[in-house]
Amino acid sequence: MLRDIKAAALDILFPRCCPVCFQIILPKGALICPGCMKKLSWVRSPTCKKCGKEVMSDSIEYCLDCSKGRRSFDYGVALFNYNEAASRSIAAIKYKNKREYLDFYSEAMCRKLGKRLLSMNADVLAPVPVHSSRLKMRGFNQAQELAWRLSLGLGLPMDASILKRSRKTVPQKALTPADRLKNLEQAFTAAPIPAHIRSVILIDDIYTTGSTIEACTRALRAAGADRVYFAAIFIGSGP
């Protein structure tokens, strides 16, 4: 009863806001406005067998990015396509400290992708790390916040110490896919992985060309991981 009273008081003082329109959510108790769900684009089949991007036909096995070269990770999944609403939402999380919006995204990932994530038989969830300078400026790592919530929802352990970002890189947005991977070379390091950890799911907020996940996977495999998967909230569009 005391817990319910405390939750009700907090809801009055700090009502939950929608991760898409940023307004107070009605009805109370929801994690997103019902109308705002329509502004997000669920990833739907058919999808790339490697990265999970939508493709145009069932006859297409791999998206353009994945067909260009071998990927080091086994495969990955994502919840939503990256559109304008997604861009505003993730910017609010990262740059306006709206970490509570991840409550909705993590719950939706557990509900929609939970069975697939559990079928990977992973030993641990590993958030994609940010450089210490960015962590100091922002105060948190959104991928770690997401991984922590997924850990609670899926019952899988989360370890933020497996991967480190040892080198600060230039912004990725203006770079080509090849330049993105080159930019990230040696940016991530991993200590030797304990013998009981053989399979890892990388957790990140956005997957675009796959350069970040590829660089992280290479570091994990060099440290002893046998299988590496990934899960992201958003994924860029593919042909």
Secondary structure, 3 states (H helix, E strand, C coil): CHHHHHHHHHHHHCCCECCCCCCECCCCCCCCCHHHHHHCEECCCCECCCCCCECCCCCCCCCHHHHCCCCCCCEEEEEEECCHHHHHHHHHHHHCCCCCHHHHHHHHHHHHHHHHHHHCCCCEEEECCCCHHHHHHHCCCHHHHHHHHHHHHHCCCECCCCEEECCCCCCCCCCCHHHHHHHHCCCEEECCCCCCCCEEEEEEEEECCCHHHHHHHHHHHHCCCCEEEEEEEEECCCC
